[in-house]
Amino acid sequence: MKLNKQFASTGTYRISEEFVPSEHVVVYPGDCLDLLNTIPSESLQLIVTSPPYNIGKEYEKRLDLDLYLRDQERVITECVRALSPGGSICWQVGNYVDNGAIIPLDN
């Protein structure tokens, strides 16, 4: 990655919005599958993601649980493909709530 000119004094990195092998930090404000499709296999050291919780927030469309889990499986599969053998995934998920039943999604 090209360091910000102020790196030595501030300790900051430039943040990219697209995958470029020379970058250290990418924050992608869009559909993660679009980004993952541009990333070579086994090339990432760290993936941090917080997928939609599917609980009906104003910024998400609530899906049937089976469809939601299939969508998440596609994302996880692509993350694992892109992750280097020594890399880590930080996956923040919530619980699925259906008619008062709370279903943990990390199982």
N, C-alpha and C positions, 0 to 999 in steps of 0.2 A: 504494500500500500504506500502511496505517496503521503508522507506525513504532512500535517498542517504545518505551515511555517512557524507557528507558535508552539509546536509540540514540546520543544526543549524547556520552555518556561511554564507552560500550562498543563502538560501531560495529556493533551486531548488528541483525538484522531478525527479525521474527516469521516463523515458518515455518507455512504453511498445509498441510493435508492434502487440500484440494480446490481446483479451479481457481476463482479469483475474479479478475476483471480488475484489481482494485485491488491485488492482492498482488504482491510481487516474487519471493518464493520459495515453491515448492510441492514438497513431498516426499510422493509418493503411495505408500502401502504396500499396493499391490494390483495387479490386472491393469491394465496400462498402457492397453489398448484401452478399458476402462471410463472412464478419465480422459480419454483423447484424444477420445472421443466428445462430451465436454462443452466442448471448446475450439474457439472460432471459428477459421476459416481465417485463415492469415497473421497470427496474433496473438502468437506466441512469439518471443523473441529468442534463447533458448538452451534446448536440450534435452540433458540428460545422462542416459544410460541404460546399464545393464549387463544385457542380456537373459540368460536362462538359457543356459549353454554346451552343454546337451544331452549331458553326458558321464556322467550317472548319479549325480550327487551325491544325498545323502539327502533334499534339499529339492526335487528336481525329478523329473519323470517323463521318462525318455529316450524320444524319439520317433524314428521312421524319418526319415532325413535329408531326404527330399523333403517330408514333412509339416512338419518343423521349419523348413525354408527357406521354405515357403509361409506359415507363421505369422509368421516374421520379415519377410517381404515385406509382409504386412498392416500390421504395426507401422511399418515404414519408410514405407510409403505414407501412413499417417495422420500420422506425424511431419512429413513433407514438406508435407502439406496444412496443418498447424497452424503451420508455421514461417514467419516473416516473410521477405520477400525478402532482407534483409540479415542474417538469423539464422544460427546455427551448430548443428550436431548433433555431440555427442561420443558415439560408439557404441562401447562396449567389448565386443569379442567375443573368443572363444578359437578353438581349433582343434577340428575334429570328428575323433575317432579311431575308426577302424573296422578291426578285425582287424590292428592295427599300422600301418595307413596313416593319415597325418596330413594332413588336408584343411583349409587355411586358409579360414575363413568370411568374411573381409573381401574376398575376391575376388568 
